[in-house]
Amino acid sequence: MGSCCLPQCSSQDGGRVQDDGKGRALGLARLVRRSTWTFSLLTLVLLASATPVFAENTPVPGAVGTVSQTNGDGVNVRAKPGTDADKLGTLPEGARVLVIDGPVAAGDGSKWYKVQSDQVSGWIISTYLVRALPAKGDTVAIYGTDGTGLRLRDKPSLSSTVLTIMPEGATARVVGDTVQDGDGNAWAQLSYSGQTGYASAAFLVVKQSQGTVAQVQQAGPTLHAGGNAEVANTDGQGVNVRSGAGYSASIVTVAPEGAVMAVLGGPKTDDQGNAWWQVDYQGVKGWVNGAYLKPTDKQPSQPQAQPAAAANAAQAGASAAPVASSVGQAIVATAMKYLGAPYVWGGTTPAGFDCSGFVYYVVNKVLGGGFPRSIFSQAVSGVYVDPKNLQPGDLVFFQNTYQWGLSHAGIYIGNGKFIHAENESTGVTISDMWDGYWGPRFYTARRVGS
């Protein structure tokens, strides 16, 4: 079912690093014994000059990355993912950047990350970006321990005394230079809850940096409870406002790019190291990933006027089933005319609709134009509707159908049913919104018109 729309870290202190390191060392030892003395010496020289790497060095959105492996040439920053996108500038080897988003696949299959520095903001290919190595003065977060936490030790060694266990998502201050043990494992000297010790750098992400990123973060106002934030860095798609601080929490609404909201609390770090802020967006309270917010002195966006029928029902305290506004009634009546119309990928006419094309056609017929084609724009049009207060004519959206994320749209017709262009087999049909398939995939609802 579904449809298409266009637009072991059991040791808690780097056990995987230790295991991998021993494996590599044993393998090389066997190779040395089987080789001549000259080859063995060459191997040892190469090992001595090699630079140890993290067991986990994949960049993390919301944390700091470093431009690496460019042979000193630096890396191009582009307006969009892909080598054919406009070049915005170049970041030098070793530059520290704030990772905003990614990885995102370009048309050729290459992976790209959106980054920000004091010089330029844009997309760079993943080949030349790694997770930043903690440096003195950085603030780091515990990351990638599968929820078991990370041991803080009195010395940079797996055999040294454990001072405490820092939970997943906790933050600490780097107070010394990163050092390496005899097995090539990197250790960061940290200050955490009044104690100073060493922790495996492989399970740390840099959240605040003394380098380039710090200059970006210090420019202008900062996010804080009691201030305001503007939705940014979403490439025009808007940001999900969730019921809790984490991607597993349900979506309560979608705030469009540029929307301004009041910050109520935070930050709260999830198990992936992402910082979340509690916000109030047009009266809807929830949590937003801080990577998609920027501080602002602008005033919060005001909700659009509710349809007259909804306002009258609210004033009367009506508990009966909601009655559609005149616009909602017209949307339903128009949509029902095309029940049974064929499904065509990209279609926006009665000759064939896809899901967002059907919504686009019907709403524009009623409103006289101006309603967007893109499903992402549709999902932030009008005003948010709590699913408990749906009225006929409200637009309903679903996620994780034929692809991950926002992917399907329809029109609520009442009694828990919605009409939509489902797929090639059914065309425009009516389905139960809360059945075993559609119910768990519900994304958000919006009300348009007045």
Secondary structure, 3 states (H helix, E strand, C coil): CCCCCCCCHHHCCCHHHHHHHHHHHHHHHHHHHCCCHHHHHHHHHHHHHCCCCCCCCCCCCCCEEEECCCCCCCEEEECCCCCCCCEEEEECCCCEEEEEEEEEECCCCCEEEEEECCCCEEEEEHHHEEECCCCCCCEEEECCCCCCCEEEECCCCCCCCEEEEECCCCEEEECCCCEECCCCCEEEEEEECCEEEEEEHHHEEEEECCCHHHHHHHCCCCCCCCCEEEECCCCCCCEEEECCCCCCCCEEEEECCCCEEEEEEEEEECCCCCEEEEEEECCEEEEEEHHHEEEECCCCCCCCCCCHHHHHHHHHCCCCCCCCCHHHHHHHHHHHCCCCCCECCCCEECCEECHHHHHHHHHHHHHCCCCCCCHHHHCCCCEECCHHHCCCCCEEEEECCCCCCEEEEEEEEECCEEEEECCCCCCEEEEECCCCCCHHHEEEEEECCC
